[in-house]
């Protein structure tokens, strides 16, 4: 049964602050499609928390049995106040808080997919985009288990300090807060500039555009945030420092510090999160397709204890992950 009180560590003041930020998103961009029962099934958000959100003005539609919530609003609430999301952030911290003298760490990421339309005619043709833009194609008979290719990645905790001009660039985003946005606004850098909210895709575009305006060697990057037990797709920016592309993500890092994922003073917005990032392409693209169409993808991840001889390499393995 859902608890009848606010989650541990969550106060009414924190709920009010979150609602104030969510209300900066125009209702015209919202999709009021989630029922009260689905808020628990999908996000484990208890009625007490939902009542507190409504009390502070969270936009909704309807009343009683017809009450509906916006899907993106609920994702933002779950990311900050949901039990499962708060627990997942501990895995982020475990990867990021490795000391630079611990050396590189090796992980295996398995691409887990399924046929989106069982019973269709013809074979299932799968394509997987792996790190370093490797493309792996597999074809199986309809009804057979989907392939589950795996790739091994090596991540380093040691990243160079950023120069002053890069820090000044990051300071220009110091008041932008990490927040999921509706699809219609995710890439709208003018909206992000005005309301000071943005997710990883939008803030990366903002950061790269501002960096290039200042003449900095900067690029966007799309890939995987490597955490246990499931990695996540992510966008970030990279700045060239002494010939090395250094990942930067000041908006995400400030959010991690605020919510206790990583601790200051060991962490600040200038430190690189490269210890948990592996790049794939410059822009967001499907990592898995079925007969040419993007499909739902899970990224099951495990740590490989053996120390690899070479650092920063990736290797694709067989269709069943071996």
NORTATA-V835030 format. One line per field, one symbol per residue. psi: psi as a letter, one per 30 degrees, with the letter a starting at -180 (. if undefined). A space follows every 50 residues. Layout:
# NORTATA-V835030
psi: ???
This chain:
# NORTATA-V835030
psi: kklglllkfkleeeeeeeeeeeffkkfffljifkleefeeeefhjleeee eeeeeggkklkllbfgkklkeeeeeeeeeefkeeeeeefeeeeeefgklf gfalkklkkkjjllkfikflllljjkkkjllggkkkkkklkkflkklill kkkkkkfjklkkleeeeeeeffgfgkkkkklleffegjfeeeeefhklae eefeeeeeeeeeefgkjkllkkbkjjlkfklkklkllkkkjhgkjjkkie eeeeeeeeggelklfeklffkkgffgkklelelklkfkljhfkklkkkik klkjfkklekkgllkkalfgg.
